[in-house]
Amino acid sequence: MSEQTQYPSTWKKPPFIQNRLLRWCLWFGLAIYLALAFGTLDVNWQRVAEGIPRGTKFLSAFFPPDFFSRWDSIQDGILESIWMTVIATVAGIALSVPFGLGAARNLAPRPVYLFCRGVIAVSRTFPEIILAIFAVKLFGFGPFAGFIALSIATIGFYAKLLAEDIEAMDPGQGEAVRATGASWFQWVNYAIQPQVMPRMIGLAVYRLDINFRESAVVGIVGGGGIGATLLTAFDRYEFDSAAAILLIIIFIVMILEYASGYLRKWVQ
Amino acid sequence: MAVIDSTDGPIWRRRTTGKQLAIWCGWLVGVAIVVYCFKLISDKTIWMFVLDSGIQAADMASRMVPPKWSYMDNLWRPVWDTINIATTGTMIALVLAVPVAFLAASNTTPHKSVRAVALFIIVSSRSINSLIWALMLVAIIGPGTLAGIIAIALRSIGFCAKLLYEAIEEIDVKQVEAVEATGATGAQKLAYGIAPQIMPTFAGISVFRWDINIRESTVLGLVGAGGIGLQLDASISTLAWTQVSLILLVILGTVIVSEWVSAKVRHAII
């Protein structure tokens, strides 16, 4: 019993990645990648250096924000964005329901499942702005093109989450309703819809929020809304009006965020 | 749930009559709002163009096939740039998001007023799209990849900081107390009490945002901020539709690969 257990007197934090080799390889790979990335980054430093003093002038041109001299067109743009957001969200969600049902593995037969997943994947891949470019080409300038682009983008987001929610639902309730002799529509209406509804309402408000933010950029390629007004303000070098528009966008997004948080709590 | 008595015996209904009426009224108001919005939009629409769109779409599609595969030689570099914009932008954003998140979390913030400022930074970074950031940055530091990187970084700060501060607020306080009981200083509490708890979330957020940024950096070129968007813009303006279709395919491929990578990494972490 003379031997004493040697306790270590220092302690080291266990690393996040246990395997030492893997850890060193990851660090090494990261270093190589960063060297390559910054090595191939071609930056015109002279232009950047010139730009910094210009940047401070640029930023000071933002203050104070000018809400009044272009108020008519700002108001017009904001309202157009809001209408566009509302109908794009509603139409997008209405279209998402069949796609979402079709993309749920426990509901749809295999070919339907693959088709719906394909549609969702494609509409998720392309950013709203690319969709908007094509919508403008097809439907002409104006809010209608923005509405189409945002609706398609909404399908990719909403149908995917709806499908995942349906796949994760409790099958017991579905079986119980089935056992009463319910038709397919009754089954969907009474067994599936009540289970996914609370989360879906929250997501709908969240998507409304995203669509409003995106409606500010579809205007850059001619899709109408506040983005068009913003681009005009930039092109005319009216940075004080542009600052006002940005502040209004931030303000509306903040309201939407609070509203969606409140609504989600209320639903659940 | 309600049961209505009738001559044939009780009939089951999902809702009482009053509740059903209230729901119908809600629907009526909602539909009225949507129809009103649609009317306002349709007033601003030239319907002739919309009706014409089927023919236009068929025409465009016929011009787009087959993709001009030889153009691929000009695309490798922009794809590399796009990935770099997304990756370095995400890294910068993460470095900046960590302090903002700690200042914004109600349990680690030094003062309420600091928290308000941090929350404002988060909201403004989140509400302004990366394209608008890029538009401003191109005006300041000139067109090129650097403007794209900074635009992506500025846009991602809000997103990363928001998810991170929510994670910080939900940590287990007991572990921090235990570290505190050993006599740890504030910084040690942060490093040994809080950081290990939020590390998995942090890694998850970074991969998630990287995936989104790949998607967003494909279009930054439209306003001159580098990446494959430059080629897309040039091809669309010169009506080179076979190049456009190839670029769209390349974007599709890049996004699918990035989604696959992020899913794998997230799976490995969690």
Interface residues (C-beta under 8 A of the other chain):
Chain A: K13 F16 Y33 L34 A37 F38 T40 L41 D42 V43 N44 R47 V48 E50 G51 I52 R54 G55 F58 L79 E80 I82 W83 M84 V86 I87 V90 A121 V122 T125 F126 P127 I129 I130 I133 F134 K137 L138 F139 G140 G142 P143 F144 F147 Y190 R213 E214 A216 V217 I220 V221 G224 L230 L231 F234 L246 I249 I250 V253 M254 E257
Chain B: R14 I33 V34 C37 F38 L40 I41 S42 K44 T45 I46 F49 V50 S53 Q56 A57 M60 W80 D81 N84 T87 T88 V123 S124 R126 S127 I128 N129 L131 I132 L135 M136 A139 I140 I141 G142 G144 T145 L146 Y192 P196 M199 A203 R215 E216 T218 V219 L222 V223 L232 I236 L248 I251 L252 V255 I256
